[in-house]
């Protein structure tokens, strides 16, 4: 699964399912042993979970980069590689 960004120990990845239906547009956020699935529009937790601080960081990052995330979702579903997205600093 391609990595889109990495910040504060959090890794953001997105799956591709070329030619097949996938769930709602979303990405996966990994922090230590925790995994969250976050929807893109609206930015909200769909499944899993992260510690409160990391969840808030991921949600803030996703809101700042929502257009880029949607573009990467569309690229992946069309069989093209995603573009990296700037981390929180």
N, C-alpha and C positions, 0 to 999 in steps of 0.2 A: 504494500500500500504506500503510495507516494507521501512523502513528508512535505507539508506546505510551509511550516514555520516551527520555531522552537524558541521558547523564552521562559525564564524563571523556572527551569526544570520541567516545563510542560511541553509536550510534543503534540503537534496538530497534524493529523493525517486525514486523507479522504480516499475512499474506495471508488473504483470504477467498475461498472457492470455494462460493458459495451454490448449493445444489441438486445439487452434484456431490461425489463422493468426493475427499477430499484425503489427504495422507499422515498419518502420526501427528501428533498435536498438537505444534506447534513454533512457534518464532519465528526471525527473522533478526536477527543482530547485525552492524552495519557499523562498521568502524574504519579510517579512511583507505582504502586499497585492498583491505583484507581483509574477507571476508564469512564468517560462520559460521551454520550452521543448528543450532539447539539444541532438543532434545526437552524436553517439559514434565514427563513422568512416566515414567521418572526424568529429572531434569535432566542431560542429557549431550549432548556434541557428536555430531551426526548426520553433518554434511558441512561441508566448508570448514575454515576455521581463522582464528584470531586470534593475535597475539603473546601469549606466556604471561601477562603481567600483565593484559592486557585480557580474556583468556579467563577467568581466575580472578575478575575483577570481575564479568563477565557471569554466571558460574555462581553466585557468591554472591548477586547481585541476584535471579536467577531463583529460587533456593531461598527467599529471603525473601518473594518475591511469587508463589510457585507457584499459590496459590489464585486470585489475581487474574488471572494469565496463563491459567489454565484457563477461568475465567469469560469473559475476553475472546475466547478461541478459540471458545467456544460461542456467544457473541454474534455474532461475525463469520460463523460458519458458518450462523447463523439469519438472516443478512441485516441485523443490527443493528450500529450503530457500536460500536467498543470504547471502553472507558473508559481515560483516561490512568492510568499507574502511576507512583508516586513514584520519582525517581531515587535512586541512591546519593549520599550526601553525605559 
